[in-house]
Protein backbone atom coordinates (compact mmCIF):
# COMPACT_ATOMS: atom_id res chain seq x y z
CA UNK A 1 0.00 0.00 0.00
CA UNK A 2 1.05 3.53 -0.65
CA UNK A 3 0.88 6.44 1.76
CA UNK A 4 -2.11 7.91 -0.11
CA UNK A 5 -4.11 4.80 0.77
CA UNK A 6 -3.40 5.36 4.44
CA UNK A 7 -4.29 9.05 4.14
CA UNK A 8 -7.68 8.14 2.66
CA UNK A 9 -8.31 5.62 5.43
CA UNK A 10 -7.29 8.12 8.12
CA UNK A 11 -9.61 10.74 6.66
CA UNK A 12 -12.51 8.29 6.55
CA UNK A 13 -11.84 7.13 10.10
CA UNK A 14 -11.46 10.72 11.28
CA UNK A 15 -14.84 11.69 9.85
CA UNK A 16 -16.50 8.60 11.32
CA UNK A 17 -14.91 8.93 14.77
CA UNK A 18 -15.63 12.65 15.12
CA UNK A 19 -19.19 12.12 13.89
CA UNK A 20 -19.76 9.38 16.43
CA UNK A 21 -18.19 11.52 19.15
CA UNK A 22 -20.56 14.34 18.26
CA UNK A 23 -23.49 11.98 18.42
CA UNK A 24 -22.68 10.04 21.58
CA UNK A 25 -20.13 11.93 23.68
CA UNK A 26 -20.83 15.66 23.51
CA UNK A 27 -23.82 17.94 23.70
CA UNK A 28 -24.61 18.83 20.11
CA UNK A 29 -27.12 21.52 19.09
CA UNK A 30 -28.77 20.05 16.02
CA UNK A 31 -31.05 23.04 15.40
CA UNK A 32 -28.10 25.44 15.24
CA UNK A 33 -26.34 23.10 12.81
CA UNK A 34 -29.44 22.85 10.62
CA UNK A 35 -29.77 26.64 10.60
CA UNK A 36 -26.09 26.95 9.62
CA UNK A 37 -26.38 24.55 6.67
CA UNK A 38 -29.73 26.02 5.61
CA UNK A 39 -28.00 29.40 5.57
CA UNK A 40 -25.18 28.00 3.43
CA UNK A 41 -27.64 26.59 0.91
CA UNK A 42 -29.71 29.78 0.72
CA UNK A 43 -26.67 32.12 0.82
CA UNK A 44 -27.95 33.61 4.07
CA UNK A 45 -24.95 32.98 6.31
CA UNK A 46 -25.59 32.05 9.93
CA UNK A 47 -23.13 31.61 12.76
CA UNK A 48 -21.28 28.31 12.83
CA UNK A 49 -21.95 26.03 15.81
CA UNK A 50 -19.53 26.66 18.69
CA UNK A 51 -18.55 23.03 19.21
CA UNK A 52 -14.83 22.50 18.32
CA UNK A 53 -15.55 18.83 17.65
CA UNK A 54 -18.04 19.92 14.98
CA UNK A 55 -15.38 22.16 13.44
CA UNK A 56 -12.96 19.25 13.25
CA UNK A 57 -15.61 16.94 11.81
CA UNK A 58 -16.63 19.53 9.21
CA UNK A 59 -13.00 20.23 8.26
CA UNK A 60 -12.18 16.54 7.85
CA UNK A 61 -15.29 16.01 5.74
CA UNK A 62 -14.35 18.93 3.48
CA UNK A 63 -10.80 17.61 3.07
CA UNK A 64 -12.21 14.18 2.23
CA UNK A 65 -14.51 15.71 -0.40
CA UNK A 66 -11.54 17.52 -1.93
CA UNK A 67 -9.48 14.32 -1.90
CA UNK A 68 -12.06 12.08 -3.62
CA UNK A 69 -11.54 13.30 -7.22
CA UNK A 70 -7.75 13.08 -6.94
CA UNK A 71 -7.51 9.79 -5.04
CA UNK A 72 -8.48 6.20 -5.44
CA UNK A 73 -11.78 6.67 -3.63
CA UNK A 74 -13.35 7.76 -6.91
CA UNK A 75 -12.90 4.22 -8.21
CA UNK A 76 -15.22 2.84 -5.54
CA UNK A 77 -18.52 3.90 -7.21
CA UNK A 78 -17.32 2.38 -10.48
CA UNK A 79 -17.52 -1.08 -8.94
CA UNK A 80 -21.29 -0.79 -8.67
CA UNK A 81 -21.67 0.40 -12.25
CA UNK A 82 -19.28 -2.03 -13.91
CA UNK A 83 -20.49 -5.20 -12.20
CA UNK A 84 -23.81 -5.42 -14.12
CA UNK A 85 -21.95 -4.75 -17.37
CA UNK A 86 -19.60 -7.65 -16.72
CA UNK A 87 -22.54 -10.00 -16.13
CA UNK A 88 -24.35 -8.73 -19.22
CA UNK A 89 -21.61 -9.76 -21.66
ABEGO torsion letter per residue (X at the ends): XBAAAAAAAAAAAAAAAAAAAAAAABBBBAAAAAAAAAAAAAGBBBBBBABAAAAAAAAAAAAAAAAAAABAAAAAAAAAAAAAAAAAX
